[in-house]
Amino acid sequence: MGVARTPREAWIEQGLRTLAASGVEAVRIEALAKALGVTKGGFYGYFADREALLTAMLDTWERESVDEVLEVVRSEDDPRDKVALAGRLTLSSDRLLGVDLAIRNWARHDEAVAARLRRVDNERMRLAREMIGTFCSDPDEIEARSLLAFCLAIGNQFLAADHNGRTRDEVRARASAIVLNRRV
């Protein structure tokens, strides 16, 4: 009876976890094999080299943060709920946030990754524009609100400021309501 191989997806997932935790430099075949509790030999059954793994990781991130998010978002009726849900799914405290932030850092040093990030961000902005355009008709305001929504989702991860007796969640909810023209 043969030994079961570590699935391709396990290598990609471990690569994404490592990327989120320690950056792209830490994504090494030997380290991933050790984390998976396997030898590195099985890796080469799926990937020609580290670059092939990195590409597969980016493909997975892009699919999960664009295609799969759009699939879930389509189930919402209210355009404002769609924008908010898309932000929560991709830039919340779950797994995708750490990966997204690590890819943003990686893109600062790799033009191909920067191009991929730009494509993903353009898709996210397209959705925001489309949804905000359902309750706002001024193209300049649509663009500004879309940018603010995106900056709120990403920038919130980096801000360490206090909010004068308010919680971060309260302030974020109010900011989101302003951007999405909702009452709080």
Sequence and secondary structure as in RCSB ss.txt:
>XXXX:A:sequence
MGVARTPREAWIEQGLRTLAASGVEAVRIEALAKALGVTKGGFYGYFADREALLTAMLDTWERESVDEVLEVVRS
EDDPRDKVALAGRLTLSSDRLLGVDLAIRNWARHDEAVAARLRRVDNERMRLAREMIGTFCSDPDEIEARSLLAF
CLAIGNQFLAADHNGRTRDEVRARASAIVLNRRV
>XXXX:A:secstr
       HHHHHHHHHHHHHHH GGG  HHHHHHHHTS GGGGGGT SSHHHHHHHHHHHHHIIIIIHHHHHHTT
  SHHHHHHHHHHHHHSSSHHHHHHHHHHHHHTT HHHHHHHHHHHHHHHHHHHHHHTTT   HHHHHHHHHHHH
HHHHHTTT    BTTB HHHHHHHHHHHHTT   
